[in-house]
Amino acid sequence: MYKTLKILLFGIFLSQSSMAKSFPTIDSVIHASFPKSTKMDKHSLILTKKQFSQIQQTAKAKVTTKVYRYYTLSNNGKTIGYAVLVFRKVRTKKATVIYGFDMKGTLKFTEIMAFSEPPEFIPSSIWMGQLQNKSASTKLTVGKDIPTISGATLSARSVTDAARIARAIYEIVLK
């Protein structure tokens, strides 16, 4: 009986792990939008109280941390953009999304790097593509500029709120 239960549990574990979504690497995401020769320098950022307040006000979204990871993107010694990692709680678990900006503030890419909620709540690549190449003047508001996702509204809202936070970090701190 115990051996049968053990085999059954192992089978369930294997079937669930094979259904897990794999996520791209930061290198592959950045090189899909910027030249292959782009150099990435990783940095940590701790917002000041003033920056935190400005970013929250500019993004019109609740900012829950003062600590961020970002990458300076350069080619031939010249800065060509920035990428910002944002961690957000979707429902009860976190998602990590990277947002890349060129020097004009255009959102060049948005990619989910980790997602702890059930896979059915992950926004599709087609929906995520709507955020690509958005100018600095685009508001990025779900239900207005960006359509909602039936059954994954909280995920869509989280991704777009984080996009506004990443853009505000770019505008206020990195630019």
Summary of the structure (lengths in Angstrom):
residues: 175
radius of gyration: 18.2
end to end distance: 63.7
largest distance: 65.8
contacts: 498
relative contact order: 0.16
helix: 38%
strand: 29%
